[in-house]
């Protein structure tokens, strides 16, 4: 397992000047935007505009900070997201545009290559200890504020705001989350998406 602290984020400004993406983690090791199986990043969105198209990629978006944004989908549906909304999953192939409600936002963006990796993102407010079942996948846990304690076996780690723990498959060791109930915790599960047992 490893921790990626907020201070370690790698920033890349968008070519259109509309924002900045901070890559947190990408898999497998050494992958880039052309061949990744999964990618987790945080973006600062400064201007409205269309999303980039990612053929064959599934995406999930969560607003972390700011007044939110409105997504315009190809079927004319509108989706409003703010810092209290549930994660929004969608296909990266879709032509979606975003309008900012009132100023810039910060969002969490998870992507996985369809047929290779499946991902699920949950947003939860801790009430007491939260146990994550051990399984064959990878868990990525992001703290929404300071002081999140994570225990795996005998090891206990503390995450501050937007730090991430990447926990590779840990056989039968459960992951236990505990900490303040004043902020959200984001849990990303990554699993084999090939359909093999």
N, C-alpha and C positions, 0 to 999 in steps of 0.2 A: 504494500500500500504506500501511497505517497500523498503529500499535501502540496497543493499549489496555492500559494498566498496571493492575495490581491496585488501585492507589490511586484509579483513575478509575471503578471499578465503581459503579453506581447501585443502591442498596439499596431494597427494598420488602418490608415485613413482611407476612406472610400474614394475611388477615382472620381465620382461625381460630386465630392465635397459634402455629401449629405450626412456624414457621420463617421464614427471610428469603431472598428471591431477589435476586441481584445480576445485573442485565442487563449483558452484555458488548457484544453487538452485535445489531442487528436489520436486516433488509432487506425491501424496499428502504428507502432513506433516507426518514425521516418516517413509517414504518409504526408501528402500535401493535398491541396484542394482538388486535384485531378483524380486521386485514387484512394481517398480516405474511406474507411468503413463507418466511422462515427467521428463526430466533432462536437465539442462544447465550447461556446464562446459567449461573451457579453458584448453588447453593442450600445454605444451612445448614439441615438438617432437625433440629429439636429434639424432635419428638414423633411417635409413630406415627399413621397415619391413612390415609384414602383419597386417591388421586391425583385432581387435578382432571381432568375430562373435556375433551378437545379434539377435537371432531368434525372429521374430514378432515385430521388432523395426524399425521405420523409422528414418533416420538421415539426418542432414544437416551440412555441414562443410564450414567454412569461414576462410581464412588465414588473420590473424591480423598483423603479423610482420614476417620479414625474406624474403628470396628470392623465397620462394614457394616450392611446391612439385608437383610431377607427380603421378597420381593414375593409376594403371593398373587394368582394370576391367576384369571380367571373360570372356566377349565376345571379348577380345583382344583390346578393345578401350582404349585409353590413354586420361586422362583428366589432363590438366595443370592448377594449381591454384596458384595465387599469391595474394598479398595484395590489388590488384585492381579488382580481379575476383568477379563475382556474386556468391552468395551462391550456393553450389552444394548439391542437395538432392539425396539420394540413400537409398536402402534397407539395413538394418543392417545384413540381412541374406547373403549378397553377399561376396564372398571371394575376397577382394580387398587388394592390396599391395601398399605401398607408397614409393617413392624414393625422397629424398631431393635434391633440385636443387643446393644449395650451403650453407650448414650449417643449424643449427637449425631454427625452425619456431615456432611461437605461433599461435594457431588456436582456433576458437570458434566452439563448438560442441553442437548441439541440438538434443535430442533424444525424441521420443514419442512412446508409445505402440500402434501399429496398431489396429484399431477397438475400441480404448478407447479414445485417444486424437489425433487430427490432429494438425500439426504445420506448420507455414509458416515463413520463415526468409527473411527479405528484408534488403538490404544495401543501404543507401541513403546519399547523400551529401545535407545538408540543404541549401536552397535558400529562405531566408525570413522565416516566420513562417510555420511550417508543422503541419497540423491538422490530428489527428488520429480519425477516427469515433468511437464513443462509441458503444460497442456491448456486447454480453453476454460472451465473452471470457476473457482471461487473456493476458495482454501485458507485455512483458519484454523488456526493452529498455536499450541498452548498449551504452555508449559514447565511441567514438574512440579517444577522446582527452579531454583536460580540458575545462570546461566552458559551458557545455550543460545545458540550462535551460529548465525545464519541468514544465508546469502549468496544474493542474487538478482542475477545479473550482477556488476557491480563493487561493489554495495552490501552491507555486512555490518552486521548489527544484533545486539544482545545482549539476550536476555530473561531476566528473573528469575522466580521462582516465580509461576505463574498469570498472568503477562503473556501477552498474545495478539498475534500478528501476523495481520493480515487482508490477504492478498495477492490482489488482483483478477487476472483473467486477464493473464498476462504473456507472451503469444505464445510465442516459442521459448526464453525464459530459464528454465533449470532452477532449482529451489530446493534448496539444499544445507544440511543440518542437521549440526552438529557440537557436541560438548560432553561433559560428564561422563556416564558410564554409570551413575550412581548414582540417577537418577530417570527417570521415564517422560516421554515426549513424546506429546501428543495431537494428531492431525492430522484435521481435519474437511474433507471435500471436499463442495462444493455444486455441483450440476449441474442443467441444465434437465431438468425432469421431465415435460414436456408430450409427449414422444415425437417431437418434431420433430428433424430432422437438424441 
